[in-house]
């Protein structure tokens, strides 16, 4: 039996949780400066969450990368989150990655329910710079995302890096996609951490206004 403590979930922590799955494009087109800047953004994200004691006990992070679509980081509390160093390789199986993220959310919500842990609406945050390479799989994911959003069971955000198929991103959710300014990944992750901190300091079910994304997004 392992002596390593399971830090993925603490049932003794009475705080409500906000689960966030980062769905990150690590296909070959992200090679070079793009993946380097994405990795630096994840470090900024980690540092910002570590500076907030409420977020450390309430925010839980998972990472799904593609391609191939895989769970790179299962859910873990912000206090124990260590940013991975991502490598760019392969194609862009967007549909498979989104389905995996939705599955992770469903499993995590059931864990909360089983333990009587209150929770906020989970987030899925997609970043991609290409077009899907797994056929029409993204359409099935889009149907599922829209149904979950209509039921207020997930909040879905998408960000396109230069080269992304914006028309596909527009069809994934009722929330319009955002486009990244250049390679402003660090500014994006500072905004994301601030948004999650704001959610974690609210009451579950409360509408939380998000700050402007002008520092990193463009129309």
Secondary structure, DSSP 8 states (H G I E B T S, - for coil): ---S---S--TT--S-BEEEEEEEE-SGGGTTHHHHHHHHHHHHHHHHHHT-HHHHHHEEEEEEEETTTEEEEEEEEGGG---------S---HHHHHHHHHHHHHHHHHHHHHTT--B--EEEEEEESS--SSTTHHHHHHHHHHHHHHTTSEEEEEEE-TT--HHHHHHH-SS--EEE-TT-HHHHHHHHHHHHHHHHTS-TT--------TTTEE-
